[in-house]
Amino acid sequence: MTHIAEERAPLAVATDQAQPFGSLGWVVSLPEGWDRIRLSDQEQLVLLEDDLHLGPANAVHRDISDMGFGSFSVWNDSLYFSTSDGSDPRDGAHRYALVPGPDPRISMALERLPDSTSARSAEQVADCLRVVLEAGQLEPLEEVERHTGVRGKDVLEVGCGQCWSAPFFLGAGARSYHGIELIGPLDEARVFDRSHAQQSWTDDHYLRTPLALPEFLEAYEGIRYTNADFGATRLPSGCADVVFLRVVSEHLLEPRKCFTEMHRLLRPGGKLYLSHGSYQAWNGHHVVPHNLTEHDPHDPRQAEVVDWRHLETLVENDRTDGHNLNYIRFHELVGLLGSLFDVSDWSLLPTPPETGGERLSDARRAALPEYYREELLSDMSYIVCQKTQDLPLSAPPAAGGAGVTLSDLLGEHGQRLLAAWVRDGGDTLAVSRATGIAPWQLVELRERVSSKPG
């Protein structure tokens, strides 16, 4: 973008002409003269609502439309935005204007650098922070702030991936941030641009950073990164006020064990937040096609999973690819969490058209009577839990009620069937139907057995 003239005064946005964009978003033409605003390298266009900064800026359009909370993005000649309170901007209850200004999130993150940081290092960190913002990578912080808050808290992220947003947690007031990631080490000097989030990731979808990720994180004393299996970290009890995981819980092979460990790590009153990618969604199989753009009706491999056929066979886990799935259903997940925590809030995110939200025909619905419509047409679930009591609680059996053993429940034939499945693998869905054990519990059972010595 080229800015050819000096222009600093706020430009009023005529929101009476705004058009709806998704469920919570709005789109309006940028005001005349916006392209003459001169921005320095440390500035961006900031949207004001009644003279107060809105944000996050440069938000992903899907987040603007689905999440709201005053996020916005300037794209081509249009402003995509949501109001802070979910109101209709055409009603005139609020005034909106665009102004040039420094992003306060960068300055707050820079304030958390140690006093001993050199000017050169601080400049490199600042450049990285700007790239992270440009790439739209603040979604983890935005989600956690909405659901649990971070100010004054020790925050633990399980399955953090490339945690470029970590310094912004400190800038938002977190006491510390600790990210744990199994796949790594992550030492790249580039960050994924989330404007390509609905596409296959390629090299040209990344933005370069002046520092590699480890250097960026090590600049802060309040950030810790651990490259390890979460179950092997053995962190001290009560070390966190907030534990969160985003699109990770569907990959946990022993979810009960992992959530029990998270309970141990939380302080009394601490909160667990998770966003869970549903296996029961149109693309919950995690293989091609991930969206309708990738769908090839002539591909026999896609035909095995497309339009919810992955629920009729289950995509079996391949231990070599690292993308394990546990098949857990939403009500099963809430029930499991409810046995350990107080589940204080949950919601479902409807599947958009581009990822199959309009492909559930009457015939396909009739073929899946054991599933409820909401889980078939929801991409994600968002769950907030609170630690209200100490463990250990007695873990419920894999199946059956109190005093009923697995042997009693299955009988001799069922025991042989289950033993063969644990040993050799096979059709998880068939074994589930024959034994009455939910697929996610079978996956957990096999993991427990296979991890025992000998």
RAVEN-V344944 format. One record per residue. PHI is phi in whole degrees, 0 to 359 (999 if undefined). OMEGA is omega in radians with two decimals (999 if undefined). Layout:
PHI:OMEGA
PHI:OMEGA
This chain:
999:-3.14
252:3.13
249:-2.91
257:-3.12
212:3.12
285:-3.14
207:-3.02
240:-3.06
290:3.08
301:3.09
252:-3.13
293:3.11
256:-3.09
278:-3.06
285:3.07
293:3.11
261:-3.08
294:3.09
246:3.13
300:3.12
224:-3.06
71:-3.05
279:-3.08
236:-3.04
263:3.11
219:3.09
227:-3.11
213:3.09
295:3.09
294:-3.11
293:3.11
302:3.13
95:-3.11
297:-3.09
282:3.08
261:3.10
289:3.14
269:3.14
246:2.99
279:3.14
296:-3.11
262:-3.06
238:3.04
211:3.02
285:-3.11
243:3.10
267:3.10
258:2.97
241:-3.05
53:3.08
72:3.07
251:-3.13
296:2.94
264:3.13
170:0.17
283:3.02
278:3.13
54:-3.10
288:3.04
294:-3.03
301:3.12
295:3.11
293:3.11
300:-3.05
285:-3.03
264:-3.00
257:-3.11
73:3.09
64:3.01
79:3.09
282:-3.12
202:3.11
205:3.01
264:-3.06
221:-3.05
55:-3.12
254:-3.06
234:3.03
250:3.04
260:-3.04
204:2.97
228:3.13
280:-3.09
292:-3.06
244:3.13
78:-3.11
282:3.10
276:-3.07
294:-3.14
286:-3.11
283:3.12
79:-3.14
288:3.14
231:3.03
256:-3.11
233:3.11
207:3.05
256:3.10
221:2.99
281:3.11
185:3.09
290:3.09
281:-3.08
298:-3.13
293:3.09
291:-3.12
297:3.14
291:3.09
292:3.12
293:3.13
296:-3.12
271:3.04
292:3.09
300:3.14
299:-3.10
280:-3.11
296:3.13
288:3.13
299:-3.14
296:3.13
295:3.12
297:3.11
295:3.12
294:3.10
297:3.13
299:3.11
297:3.10
297:3.13
301:3.13
294:3.12
295:3.12
299:3.09
295:3.14
300:-3.12
280:3.12
68:-3.00
264:-3.11
265:-3.13
303:3.11
304:3.14
296:-3.10
299:3.12
296:-3.07
293:3.10
299:-3.13
295:-2.95
264:-3.08
226:-2.99
77:-3.12
230:-3.02
298:3.11
74:-3.02
244:2.97
271:-2.99
249:3.11
239:3.07
251:3.12
261:-3.05
76:-2.98
281:-3.10
59:3.07
274:-2.97
275:3.11
297:-3.10
279:-3.02
307:-3.14
299:3.13
289:3.02
297:3.10
295:3.12
298:3.12
277:3.04
108:3.10
297:3.09
290:3.13
203:3.05
226:3.07
232:3.11
252:3.11
241:-3.10
219:-3.14
284:-3.06
272:-3.09
172:-0.01
288:-3.09
259:-3.02
241:-3.08
276:3.06
259:3.11
203:-3.11
229:-3.11
289:3.11
274:-3.02
287:3.00
292:3.09
255:-2.97
298:-3.12
268:-3.12
241:3.03
293:-3.05
285:3.07
230:-3.06
301:-3.10
281:3.07
263:-3.14
245:3.04
251:-3.12
284:3.11
238:-3.13
290:3.10
238:2.97
289:-3.05
306:3.14
300:3.11
297:-3.14
298:-3.10
288:-3.10
290:3.08
292:-3.09
250:3.10
280:-3.08
267:-3.11
244:3.09
229:3.11
233:-3.13
238:3.10
264:-3.05
194:2.97
291:-3.10
306:-3.10
293:-3.10
258:-3.04
282:3.12
50:3.07
288:-3.13
292:3.12
299:3.08
64:-3.10
265:-3.03
224:2.99
265:3.14
225:2.95
242:3.10
220:3.07
214:-3.06
241:-3.10
44:3.10
239:-3.01
300:3.12
288:-3.13
257:-3.11
286:-3.14
282:3.07
233:-3.04
299:-3.14
298:3.13
297:-3.11
293:-3.13
290:3.05
296:3.10
294:3.10
297:3.07
301:3.13
298:-3.07
284:-3.10
281:2.99
284:3.07
305:-3.09
85:3.13
293:-3.04
239:3.02
249:3.07
236:3.05
219:2.91
253:-2.98
244:3.07
279:-3.01
282:3.01
295:-3.07
280:3.09
286:-3.10
305:-3.13
250:-3.11
291:3.14
286:3.12
66:3.02
235:3.11
293:0.17
268:3.05
276:3.14
207:-3.08
292:3.10
298:-3.12
274:-3.04
287:3.06
242:-3.08
295:-3.13
262:-3.13
272:-3.10
295:3.12
291:3.09
292:-3.12
299:-3.14
288:-3.06
237:-2.99
293:3.12
56:3.02
69:3.07
289:3.06
292:3.06
276:-3.12
271:-3.13
232:-3.00
68:3.07
278:-3.06
291:-3.12
290:3.04
251:-3.04
296:-3.09
272:-3.03
261:3.07
73:-3.13
252:-3.13
291:3.09
234:-3.12
253:3.03
66:-3.04
297:3.12
269:-3.02
300:-3.10
293:3.08
292:3.12
295:3.13
297:3.11
296:3.11
297:3.13
297:-3.14
293:3.08
282:-3.10
242:-3.02
229:2.88
270:3.11
281:-3.00
268:-3.10
199:3.02
205:3.11
205:3.12
243:3.08
257:-3.13
299:3.12
287:3.12
285:-3.12
303:-3.05
291:3.07
241:2.95
93:-3.06
295:-3.13
244:-3.05
254:-3.14
276:3.14
284:3.10
299:-3.13
294:3.13
292:3.11
296:-3.13
293:-3.13
283:-3.07
232:-3.02
293:-3.09
281:-3.14
255:3.09
270:-2.98
302:-3.08
299:-3.11
286:3.09
287:-3.05
247:3.09
234:3.10
288:-2.93
224:2.90
236:-3.14
241:-3.01
228:3.07
240:3.14
234:3.10
229:3.08
280:-3.09
243:3.13
209:-3.14
275:2.97
260:0.24
276:2.86
260:3.12
289:-3.12
290:3.11
295:3.13
295:-3.12
300:3.09
200:3.11
89:-3.11
261:-3.11
298:3.11
81:3.13
257:-3.13
276:3.10
298:3.13
297:3.11
300:-3.04
288:-2.98
274:-3.01
76:-3.04
296:-3.13
296:3.14
297:3.12
296:3.12
296:-3.14
298:-3.13
295:-3.14
298:3.13
293:3.14
292:3.12
299:-3.08
283:-2.95
248:-3.04
77:3.13
129:-3.01
277:-3.10
299:-3.08
294:3.13
296:3.13
294:3.11
299:-3.12
292:-3.11
284:-3.06
255:-3.08
80:3.12
267:-3.13
299:-3.13
307:-3.11
295:3.12
287:3.05
296:3.12
301:3.14
295:3.14
297:3.13
296:3.13
295:3.13
296:-3.11
292:-3.07
289:-3.11
273:3.11
283:3.11
298:3.10
73:999
